[in-house]
C-alpha cells in the first residue's frame, strides 16, 4: 500500500498521456499504410508512398495551404491586438476595465456553434461575401481571447522592480520597453502566438459556417471522410505533430541552456564576491 500511495500519481499521469497519444500514434502508423480500399482504417501493407508524394492528391495540399495561410494571418493580427489589450488591462486603470476583462472571456466560453452561426448571420446581413476574409475575421475573433489571457498571465508574473531599476538608471520609457519589458514578455507572446496558430489551424465549426466555397484542411477531412480519407492526410497530420513537438523540444532545450548559463554565472559571481570579502585563503600562503 505504501508503494501504491507513493506512485499512484505517476501511474495515473502515464496512463492519461498514453490515452492522449494513442490516436496520434494510430495516425502516424496509418501514414505508412498502403490501404486495400479507399478507407485507410485497417493495416494492409507497409509503404512510404504517402511521405514521398505528399501532394499526390492535389486537394490535400491545397486545403492544407489554405489553412496555413489563414492561421498565419489571423495569428499575426490577433497576437498584435491581443498583446496590446493585455498591456492595457494589466498596466493601466480606466473606466470599463473590469467589464473588458469579463468580455474577453466570453468568446472562450461561447460554444463554437453559437459563435459560428452568429458570425454567419452578421456577414449575411452585411451582404459580405463568404470566403477567406470572413474566415480570417472569425478566427481573429475567437483566438484573440486566448492570446490576451496568455500574455496577461506573463505580464502579471513579471517583477516590476526590473523596470523600476531601468528607470532609476535613466532609461527612457522606449528603452525600458525595448531592453527590459519586451524580452521578458517575449516568451509569453510566442507561446500565445503558437496557441493561436494551433487553434486557428485546427478549427472546423466556425470555419465551416463562414467559409462559403473555401475548403480548409479540417473541412476537406470532414468531406473526404464520407468517401475515404487519403493516406497523405495522415502523413501531413503526422508531419505537423512532429514539427510542433520539435518546436517544443527546442524551446525547452534553449530554456535549459539559459538556466544553466545563468546558474553558472551566478555561482561565478558569488565566488568572486567571496574572494573579494575574504582575500586571505589557504592558497594565499606559499607552499613548502
Secondary structure, DSSP 8 states (H G I E B T S, - for coil): -HHHHHHHHHHHHHHHHHHHHHHHHHHHHHTTB--SSS-TTS---B--HHHH-TTSSHHHHHHHHHHHHHHHHHHHHHHHHHHHHHHHHHH---TTHHHHHHHHHHHHHS-HHHHHHHHHHHHHHTT---SHHHHHHHHHHHHHHHHHHHHHHHHHTS-HHHHHHHHHTT--HHHHIIIIIHHHHHHHHHHHHHHHHHHHHH--HHHHHH-TT---HHHHHHHHTTT---HHHHHHHHHHHHHHHHHHHHHHHHHHHHHHHHHHHHHHHHHHHHHHH----GGGS---
